[in-house]
């Protein structure tokens, strides 16, 4: 398995990311989209873990800046990030994976965490059949009236029952809207945990290794079932 920092073309400019290759050098493509902290070692370690399971993984750097664990800095960077522009830029990451010589299949999957969960769903709507599966972890597009029309990807969502930032009724409403737009019921799981329960760097004090392990195994099974 190898890992490297890479650049790729995105909306006419260069973007940066972390590429993790599977041991065999080839595999289905997977984008891993960061939390609001940036491209942290938590995200790159997840990319490495997915690669070890056989996926060809790219984790784009949405900020182009050093990662932070300061909530004020993270909030400032997130607020300054133009949502629609960032999603358009992520299309360049999809291009990069689909053009990589090690890619298997003609579509990719996207997994996103917190802020990245919302971006993952937005990207899947934008890219249509180029995204075969999308896995948001405790993140959703939050503006009223967001449309999931155009979404063709299979959806697996992981959310905490005790996550005050995304209450259960909000997730239920999103699941209903996805079902109405796609005629396909998304697979949604709630865990007896708080926000960011997968994040083993534990910036919020909510990391739950037991629930994280369950979500990880479900995600691997889901991705293998929907990617070539």
Secondary structure, DSSP 8 states (H G I E B T S, - for coil): --EEEEEEEETTEEEEEEEE--TTS-EEEEEEE-BTTBS-HHHHHHHHHHHHTT-EEEEE-SS-S-----HHHHHHHHHHS-HHHHHHHHHHHHHHHHHSTTEEEEEEEEEEETHHHHHHHHHHHHHGGGEEEEEEES----STT---TT--SEEEEEEETT-TTS-HHHHHHHHHHHHHHHSS--EEEEESS-TTTT-TT-TTS---HHHHHHHHHHHHHHHHHH--
